[in-house]
Amino acid sequence: MAQLIQGNTGQWEIVIGMEVHAQVTCNSKLFSGASTAFGAEPNTQVSLVDAAMPGMLPVLNEYVVEQAIRTGLGLNSQINNMSVFERKNYFYPDLPQGYQISQFQHPIVGTGTIEIDLPDGTLKEIGITRLHLEQDAGKSMHDQHPSKSFVDLNRSGCALMEIVSEPDIRGPEEAAAYLSKLRMILRYLGTCDGNMDEGSMRADVNISMRRPGEPYGIRAEIKNVNSVKAVQQAIEYEAQRQIEILEDGGEVVQETRLWDPAKGVTRSMRSKEEAHDYRYFPDPDLLPLHVSNDQIENIRKTLPELPDQKKHRFMNDYSLSLYDASVLIAERKRADFFEAVANDNDAKLAANWVINELLGILNKNDKSLEDSPISAEQLAGLIKLISDDTISGKIAKDVFAIMYETGDDADKIVEEKGLKQVTDTGAIEAIVDTIIAANPDNVAKYQGGKDKLFGFFVGQVMKETQGKANPAVVNKLLKEKLG
């Protein structure tokens, strides 16, 4: 269902297409052997090829090509047997060659689809137009000197996959779902780390407005948005900006804009006419790239189980809800952690403990799963103690807290602190009899119809046994004796 915005003169529909630049996970650059490690001192990872020294020839990185094909397969896309690297000519201070080697007419990956999960539980397919390889530019730094701009070429020549969507996205929530799903798939595949804060994944967002059912309007492009939240905020602002222009009788200008997170506005960067004069032509130093069907199939065999496959398997094999499955597959390591906990355990109980208890306390302490002091095997051990009635669910939460603080195993904590559940019916029955005998007034009130007093008796028994009595046995005995 398209998201419609009510303006002063009627309803408007947002139309969004996205171009996501994802840096390929690879130790070296697209056409040189220079390192791609993040965080190095400026201009320390620049080969003569990256700096565009005269006479330097590019040599295509074979592993980058494999990563692009792997990504295309993960996006259910057509892999093209022949692709061409072209020179895209434009001037920018941090583009040493005066052109970017990219793919335009003949990309390595063609059309495909991504399935996104929307907040209301529905699914939607977003079309992929293409994925092409290109080299990144360097980075201009304007905040290092009061009157000069510096250039860092460490990023120059790093391999990028530009993933272009169809204009199928209809609002900020869908855009966030699309970007999150794309990042998830890339991380599962190991083809991009998806770290938007480090610039290894950046989104250009094309936005236009139209009346429902009318042709597409003129779009503006918001460049290099670097977080899912910023994408949502930029779309919300830009949609209102364009509606105000259109309702005042004006025309939206086709241009490139920047998102200003401090002010929460988009700002004009440069006009972008319909006809690009990039003077594309095949790079004379690079032959057309030919990939055989056998090579493609060999890469297909290396694909991991992807997020959607894993989500449906979790729902079918473990009887998990869509919500639980979606939370658990959000990260590959999280899904693997859950499966290690669920092995030989009640899967629903395992999901509850991973999502609500472990992820809850890790989020509260601003920690990732990799930092967890409780391993999957340890959490599985705790759940086994609940399942075999060694401890109650309530006691388990106390044990869990100690495990998180100390890193000790659950059975060790239960043994040392004497927390084993009392399941001896005779022992519990004696305590129940004592509690009933000590509270004749409440017994009479309960039997007179005050059913809520049942909780009082349960509480007294649990207090007497320091919470160690088996709750099911307590409930059964109390119902028999009070009835």
SVG drawing of the C-alpha trace seen along z (x, -y; Angstrom):
<svg xmlns="http://www.w3.org/2000/svg" viewBox="-19 -31 73 68">
<polyline fill="none" stroke="black" stroke-width="0.4" points="0.0,0.0 1.5,-3.3 2.0,-5.9 0.1,-9.0 0.8,-12.5 -2.0,-14.9 -1.1,-18.4 -3.2,-21.6 -4.5,-20.7 -4.9,-17.0 -2.9,-13.8 0.6,-13.2 2.6,-10.0 6.4,-9.7 8.3,-7.9 11.8,-6.8 14.7,-5.0 18.0,-4.4 21.6,-4.0 23.7,-2.3 27.5,-2.4 28.9,0.6 32.6,1.0 33.7,4.5 35.2,6.5 38.6,7.2 42.2,6.6 43.3,4.7 41.8,2.1 39.9,2.6 42.9,2.0 45.9,2.0 47.4,3.9 47.2,1.0 45.6,1.8 41.9,1.0 42.2,1.1 40.1,-1.6 41.6,-4.2 45.1,-4.5 47.0,-7.8 46.1,-10.0 47.7,-9.1 49.6,-6.0 47.6,-3.5 48.0,-4.9 49.7,-3.1 51.0,-4.9 47.9,-3.6 45.6,-5.1 47.5,-8.5 47.1,-8.4 50.8,-8.7 51.5,-8.8 52.0,-5.4 50.4,-3.4 48.0,-0.7 45.1,0.8 45.0,4.5 41.5,5.9 41.2,7.6 39.7,11.1 38.4,11.5 36.4,8.2 34.7,9.7 33.8,12.8 32.4,10.7 30.2,8.7 28.9,12.0 28.3,13.4 26.3,10.2 24.3,10.4 23.3,14.0 22.3,13.0 20.0,10.3 18.3,12.9 19.8,11.0 20.9,11.9 24.7,12.2 25.9,10.9 28.5,13.1 30.0,9.9 30.6,6.6 32.6,3.5 34.6,1.0 34.2,-2.6 35.7,-5.9 33.2,-8.4 34.8,-11.8 34.3,-14.6 36.6,-16.8 36.8,-16.7 39.8,-17.6 39.9,-14.1 39.6,-12.3 43.3,-12.1 42.7,-10.7 40.0,-13.2 37.7,-10.2 36.2,-7.3 36.5,-3.8 32.9,-2.5 30.3,-0.3 27.3,-1.9 25.9,-0.3 27.2,3.2 27.2,3.8 28.3,7.1 24.9,7.7 21.5,7.1 17.9,7.0 16.9,8.7 14.6,8.3 14.8,7.9 12.0,8.9 11.4,6.4 9.5,6.9 7.2,3.9 6.2,2.9 2.6,4.1 3.9,7.7 3.4,7.5 6.1,8.3 7.0,6.2 9.4,6.8 11.7,4.0 13.3,4.3 17.0,4.1 17.9,2.4 21.6,3.3 24.8,3.7 28.0,2.4 31.6,2.1 33.5,-1.1 36.4,-2.7 35.9,-5.1 37.2,-8.6 39.5,-10.1 38.2,-12.3 38.3,-16.1 38.7,-17.4 37.6,-20.9 38.0,-21.1 41.8,-20.6 42.9,-24.2 41.2,-27.6 41.8,-28.5 42.8,-25.2 41.2,-21.9 43.3,-18.7 42.9,-15.5 43.3,-12.0 43.6,-9.4 43.5,-6.3 40.0,-5.6 40.9,-6.3 40.6,-3.2 38.7,-1.1 36.2,1.2 32.6,0.2 29.4,2.0 26.8,-0.5 23.4,1.2 20.6,-0.7 17.0,0.0 13.9,-0.5 11.6,-3.5 9.5,-1.0 9.9,-2.5 7.0,-4.5 8.0,-6.2 10.6,-6.5 9.6,-3.2 10.0,-1.3 13.3,-3.0 14.6,-2.1 13.4,1.5 15.1,1.8 18.4,0.3 18.4,2.5 17.6,5.7 20.3,4.9 22.9,4.3 21.8,7.6 22.2,9.6 25.7,8.0 26.8,8.9 25.6,12.5 27.4,12.8 30.6,11.3 30.8,8.9 30.5,5.6 30.8,4.9 27.9,2.4 29.5,0.0 27.8,-3.2 29.5,-5.2 32.9,-4.4 31.6,-5.2 31.8,-1.7 28.1,-1.9 26.5,-5.1 23.1,-5.8 22.0,-8.3 18.2,-8.8 16.2,-9.9 12.9,-11.4 10.0,-12.8 6.3,-13.6 3.2,-12.9 -0.5,-12.7 -1.7,-9.1 -1.8,-7.4 -0.1,-10.2 3.3,-9.9 6.6,-10.3 7.5,-13.9 10.9,-15.6 13.3,-14.1 16.0,-15.5 18.9,-13.3 20.1,-13.4 23.8,-12.4 25.8,-10.2 23.4,-9.7 25.2,-7.6 22.6,-6.0 19.2,-4.3 17.8,-6.9 19.2,-9.8 17.7,-8.3 14.2,-8.3 14.7,-11.9 16.0,-13.2 13.0,-11.7 10.5,-13.1 12.0,-16.6 12.5,-16.5 8.9,-15.2 7.5,-18.2 9.8,-20.6 8.8,-19.4 5.0,-19.4 5.3,-23.0 6.9,-24.0 4.4,-22.1 1.4,-23.4 2.6,-27.0 2.7,-26.5 6.4,-26.1 8.5,-23.3 11.0,-21.0 14.5,-21.5 16.4,-18.3 19.5,-18.7 21.8,-17.0 21.2,-17.9 23.0,-17.2 21.4,-16.1 22.4,-18.4 21.8,-16.3 22.6,-19.2 19.8,-21.4 17.6,-18.5 17.3,-19.9 18.5,-19.1 20.6,-21.8 21.3,-22.3 24.7,-21.1 24.7,-21.3 22.1,-21.3 21.8,-18.0 20.5,-18.4 18.7,-15.5 21.5,-14.9 24.8,-13.9 27.9,-14.8 30.2,-12.2 31.5,-11.2 31.4,-7.5 33.7,-5.3 35.3,-1.9 38.5,-2.1 41.3,-1.3 43.4,0.3 40.8,2.8 39.4,5.6 35.7,6.5 35.2,8.9 33.9,12.3 32.5,14.6 31.5,18.2 28.3,19.9 30.6,22.5 32.3,19.7 29.0,18.3 27.7,21.7 30.9,22.4 30.3,19.1 26.7,20.0 27.7,23.1 29.6,21.0 26.6,18.9 25.5,19.2 21.9,19.6 20.5,16.1 18.3,14.1 14.9,14.9 15.7,18.6 16.8,18.6 13.7,16.7 11.3,19.1 13.3,22.1 13.2,20.7 9.4,20.3 8.9,23.8 11.5,25.9 11.3,24.1 7.7,22.8 8.8,19.3 6.7,16.2 7.5,13.9 8.7,11.3 11.0,13.7 12.4,15.1 13.0,11.6 14.8,10.4 17.0,13.5 18.1,13.4 18.9,9.7 22.6,10.6 24.2,13.9 26.1,14.3 22.9,13.8 21.1,16.5 24.1,18.9 24.1,18.1 20.3,18.9 20.7,22.2 23.5,23.2 21.2,22.4 18.2,24.1 20.1,27.3 18.5,30.1 16.4,27.4 12.9,26.0 13.3,23.6 10.6,21.1 12.2,20.9 15.6,20.5 14.3,17.6 12.7,15.9 15.9,16.1 18.1,14.9 15.8,12.0 14.4,10.8 17.0,11.6 20.4,11.7 19.9,9.1 18.0,7.0 20.8,6.7 23.5,6.4 21.6,3.5 21.1,1.9 24.9,2.1 25.7,1.0 27.4,4.3 27.3,6.5 26.8,10.2 30.5,10.7 31.1,9.0 28.6,11.3 30.0,12.8 27.5,15.6 28.3,18.1 25.6,19.9 26.6,23.2 26.2,21.6 22.8,20.2 21.8,23.6 22.8,25.1 20.6,22.6 17.6,23.5 18.2,27.2 18.0,26.6 14.6,24.9 13.3,27.6 14.2,30.5 12.7,28.7 16.1,28.3 15.2,24.6 12.2,22.5 11.9,19.7 12.0,17.1 15.2,18.6 16.7,18.8 16.5,15.0 18.6,14.7 21.1,17.3 21.3,15.5 22.2,12.2 25.0,14.0 26.2,15.7 26.3,12.2 28.4,10.8 30.8,13.7 30.8,15.7 30.2,18.9 28.1,21.8 24.5,22.1 24.9,25.6 27.9,24.3 25.9,21.3 22.9,23.5 25.0,26.0 27.0,23.4 24.0,21.3 21.7,24.3 19.1,23.1 17.8,26.4 14.0,26.6 12.1,28.5 10.1,31.1 9.5,33.5 5.7,33.5 5.7,34.6 7.9,31.8 5.9,29.2 2.6,30.6 3.8,30.3 4.6,26.5 1.2,26.1 -0.6,27.6 1.3,25.3 0.4,22.2 -3.3,23.2 -3.5,23.9 -1.9,20.5 -4.4,18.5 -7.9,19.7 -9.5,16.3 -8.1,16.1 -9.0,19.8 -12.6,18.9 -12.6,15.8 -11.1,17.7 -13.7,20.5 -16.4,17.7 -15.5,16.6 -12.4,14.3 -10.4,16.2 -7.7,13.6 -6.5,14.8 -5.1,17.9 -2.0,15.8 -1.5,15.0 -1.2,18.7 1.2,19.4 3.3,16.4 3.4,17.7 4.6,21.2 7.2,19.7 8.4,17.4 8.7,20.3 10.7,22.3 12.9,19.3 11.3,19.5 12.6,23.1 9.3,25.0 8.1,26.3 5.3,23.8 3.2,26.5 3.3,28.8 2.4,25.8 -0.6,24.8 -1.9,28.4 -1.7,29.0 -3.2,25.7 -6.1,26.2 -6.8,29.6 -6.6,28.6 -8.4,25.2 -11.1,26.7"/>
</svg>
